[in-house]
Amino acid sequence: MRATPPRVVWARHGVATTACPKSLISGESTALVEAFCAWKKFGGRRLEEMGAREAQAFLILDRELAKANAEE
């Protein structure tokens, strides 16, 4: 019997997955996204004052937000 190749279940802006993206999001990821949204709205610490993981997440989220806004 041949295995059926996986099918894309979600795709957006050149990114696709064969699994539900909600199951790929950890609690830590959700917390970082929420912290990023608050940081963008209210300001706060500079990147230099953050831990490496948080600063990297904020830089990635900021870049992706800028790309999404440019596509609108």
MDAnalysis code that builds the backbone (N, CA, C; Angstrom):
import MDAnalysis as mda
import numpy as np

u = mda.Universe.empty(216, n_residues=72, atom_resindex=np.repeat(np.arange(72), 3), trajectory=True)
u.add_TopologyAttr("name", ["N", "CA", "C"] * 72)
u.add_TopologyAttr("resid", np.arange(1, 73))
u.add_TopologyAttr("resname", ["MET", "ARG", "ALA", "THR", "PRO", "PRO", "ARG", "VAL", "VAL", "TRP", "ALA", "ARG", "HIS", "GLY", "VAL", "ALA", "THR", "THR", "ALA", "CYS", "PRO", "LYS", "SER", "LEU", "ILE", "SER", "GLY", "GLU", "SER", "THR", "ALA", "LEU", "VAL", "GLU", "ALA", "PHE", "CYS", "ALA", "TRP", "LYS", "LYS", "PHE", "GLY", "GLY", "ARG", "ARG", "LEU", "GLU", "GLU", "MET", "GLY", "ALA", "ARG", "GLU", "ALA", "GLN", "ALA", "PHE", "LEU", "ILE", "LEU", "ASP", "ARG", "GLU", "LEU", "ALA", "LYS", "ALA", "ASN", "ALA", "GLU", "GLU"])
u.atoms.positions = np.array([
    [0.811, -1.174, 0.000],
    [0.000, 0.000, 0.000],
    [0.869, 1.258, 0.000],
    [0.509, 2.247, -0.817],
    [1.259, 3.506, -0.858],
    [0.696, 4.493, 0.148],
    [1.587, 5.169, 0.809],
    [1.157, 6.184, 1.769],
    [0.703, 7.435, 1.017],
    [-0.335, 8.049, 1.502],
    [-0.827, 9.288, 0.914],
    [0.094, 10.428, 1.336],
    [0.540, 11.239, 0.394],
    [1.411, 12.359, 0.778],
    [0.633, 13.357, 1.643],
    [1.320, 14.003, 2.561],
    [0.626, 14.970, 3.417],
    [0.065, 16.126, 2.584],
    [-1.067, 16.648, 3.016],
    [-1.707, 17.763, 2.329],
    [-1.545, 19.032, 3.144],
    [-1.415, 20.123, 2.462],
    [-1.325, 21.420, 3.128],
    [-2.693, 21.747, 3.719],
    [-2.699, 22.086, 5.020],
    [-3.953, 22.441, 5.682],
    [-4.040, 23.934, 5.989],
    [-2.918, 24.636, 5.880],
    [-2.898, 26.080, 6.109],
    [-1.756, 26.678, 5.311],
    [-2.010, 27.808, 4.653],
    [-0.965, 28.504, 3.905],
    [-1.273, 29.999, 3.893],
    [-0.214, 30.795, 4.027],
    [-0.369, 32.249, 3.971],
    [0.988, 32.886, 3.747],
    [1.046, 33.833, 2.830],
    [2.258, 34.622, 2.569],
    [3.502, 33.754, 2.379],
    [3.377, 32.705, 1.605],
    [4.531, 31.868, 1.291],
    [4.900, 30.855, 2.362],
    [4.082, 30.723, 3.407],
    [4.336, 29.758, 4.470],
    [3.197, 28.744, 4.458],
    [3.537, 27.484, 4.567],
    [2.515, 26.437, 4.554],
    [2.867, 25.365, 5.579],
    [1.825, 24.676, 6.062],
    [2.041, 23.584, 7.000],
    [1.040, 22.467, 6.722],
    [1.441, 21.275, 7.063],
    [0.560, 20.121, 6.883],
    [-0.100, 19.736, 8.211],
    [0.128, 20.533, 9.249],
    [-0.494, 20.304, 10.553],
    [-1.197, 21.583, 10.984],
    [-2.174, 21.454, 11.830],
    [-2.906, 22.616, 12.326],
    [-1.931, 23.558, 13.023],
    [-1.861, 24.828, 12.591],
    [-0.899, 25.747, 13.205],
    [-1.180, 26.017, 14.678],
    [-2.427, 25.900, 15.120],
    [-2.717, 26.137, 16.540],
    [-1.988, 25.140, 17.421],
    [-1.803, 23.925, 16.945],
    [-1.114, 22.927, 17.758],
    [0.392, 23.174, 17.797],
    [0.897, 24.052, 16.953],
    [2.321, 24.353, 16.905],
    [2.700, 25.533, 17.797],
    [1.716, 26.229, 18.344],
    [1.971, 27.420, 19.138],
    [2.022, 27.037, 20.611],
    [3.155, 27.302, 21.226],
    [3.331, 26.966, 22.639],
    [2.809, 28.105, 23.518],
    [2.687, 27.841, 24.787],
    [2.297, 28.875, 25.735],
    [3.312, 30.002, 25.763],
    [4.598, 29.649, 25.653],
    [5.644, 30.661, 25.638],
    [5.512, 31.552, 24.403],
    [5.192, 30.952, 23.254],
    [5.019, 31.729, 22.034],
    [3.870, 32.719, 22.174],
    [2.772, 32.264, 22.742],
    [1.614, 33.136, 22.946],
    [1.982, 34.298, 23.862],
    [2.712, 34.016, 24.921],
    [3.126, 35.064, 25.862],
    [4.032, 36.080, 25.178],
    [4.929, 35.613, 24.320],
    [5.824, 36.531, 23.609],
    [5.053, 37.413, 22.627],
    [4.075, 36.851, 21.945],
    [3.263, 37.646, 21.013],
    [2.481, 38.704, 21.785],
    [1.895, 38.324, 22.911],
    [1.149, 39.282, 23.721],
    [2.065, 40.378, 24.266],
    [3.259, 40.014, 24.723],
    [4.217, 40.999, 25.228],
    [4.657, 41.936, 24.105],
    [4.847, 41.391, 22.900],
    [5.234, 42.206, 21.750],
    [4.148, 43.230, 21.429],
    [2.889, 42.788, 21.428],
    [1.775, 43.706, 21.127],
    [1.730, 44.842, 22.144],
    [1.907, 44.531, 23.418],
    [1.927, 45.568, 24.454],
    [3.118, 46.498, 24.262],
    [4.262, 45.951, 23.916],
    [5.480, 46.730, 23.688],
    [5.282, 47.693, 22.528],
    [4.660, 47.211, 21.440],
    [4.415, 48.076, 20.274],
    [3.421, 49.185, 20.626],
    [2.415, 48.865, 21.414],
    [1.364, 49.833, 21.726],
    [1.803, 50.845, 22.781],
    [2.473, 50.372, 23.831],
    [2.772, 51.234, 24.971],
    [4.252, 51.575, 25.126],
    [5.114, 50.939, 24.334],
    [6.548, 51.154, 24.499],
    [7.052, 50.384, 25.701],
    [8.190, 50.771, 26.172],
    [8.735, 50.083, 27.339],
    [10.229, 49.898, 27.190],
    [10.684, 48.755, 27.619],
    [12.127, 48.485, 27.606],
    [12.702, 48.518, 26.200],
    [13.948, 48.926, 26.134],
    [14.679, 48.852, 24.866],
    [15.122, 47.416, 24.647],
    [15.377, 47.078, 23.386],
    [15.818, 45.710, 23.071],
    [17.065, 45.327, 23.860],
    [17.952, 46.299, 24.074],
    [19.203, 46.032, 24.793],
    [18.962, 45.635, 26.247],
    [17.790, 45.977, 26.774],
    [17.471, 45.680, 28.162],
    [16.741, 44.351, 28.327],
    [16.391, 43.719, 27.219],
    [15.652, 42.455, 27.248],
    [16.599, 41.268, 27.246],
    [16.064, 40.132, 27.628],
    [16.811, 38.895, 27.476],
    [16.917, 38.552, 25.992],
    [17.866, 37.708, 25.644],
    [18.128, 37.380, 24.240],
    [16.913, 36.747, 23.554],
    [16.238, 35.845, 24.221],
    [15.093, 35.157, 23.610],
    [13.956, 36.135, 23.314],
    [13.655, 37.012, 24.273],
    [12.591, 37.988, 24.080],
    [12.962, 38.994, 22.991],
    [14.193, 39.492, 23.006],
    [14.632, 40.452, 21.991],
    [14.578, 39.827, 20.597],
    [15.021, 38.594, 20.462],
    [14.977, 37.928, 19.160],
    [13.534, 37.763, 18.697],
    [12.650, 37.361, 19.589],
    [11.238, 37.199, 19.223],
    [10.650, 38.535, 18.777],
    [10.955, 39.613, 19.496],
    [10.418, 40.926, 19.144],
    [10.939, 41.379, 17.782],
    [12.197, 41.137, 17.505],
    [12.758, 41.512, 16.199],
    [12.089, 40.733, 15.069],
    [11.883, 39.450, 15.269],
    [11.221, 38.627, 14.255],
    [9.783, 39.088, 14.047],
    [9.060, 39.289, 15.144],
    [7.663, 39.728, 15.042],
    [7.567, 41.105, 14.389],
    [8.481, 42.001, 14.707],
    [8.477, 43.345, 14.119],
    [8.727, 43.276, 12.611],
    [9.660, 42.425, 12.203],
    [9.947, 42.262, 10.771],
    [8.736, 41.685, 10.034],
    [8.112, 40.673, 10.613],
    [6.956, 40.055, 9.961],
    [5.759, 41.008, 9.919],
    [5.588, 41.811, 10.957],
    [4.512, 42.799, 10.966],
    [4.746, 43.838, 9.867],
    [5.983, 44.273, 9.708],
    [6.303, 45.249, 8.651],
    [6.036, 44.644, 7.272],
    [6.387, 43.380, 7.085],
    [6.111, 42.715, 5.794],
    [4.620, 42.626, 5.541],
    [3.853, 42.246, 6.559],
    [2.404, 42.113, 6.402],
    [1.766, 43.463, 6.100],
    [2.234, 44.512, 6.747],
    [1.698, 45.856, 6.491],
    [2.048, 46.351, 5.089],
    [3.213, 45.970, 4.598],
    [3.624, 46.374, 3.241],
    [2.802, 45.685, 2.178],
    [2.296, 44.501, 2.485],
    [1.508, 43.729, 1.511],
    [0.062, 44.210, 1.423],
    [-0.380, 44.993, 2.400],
    [-1.786, 45.451, 2.401],
    [-2.042, 46.504, 1.365],
])
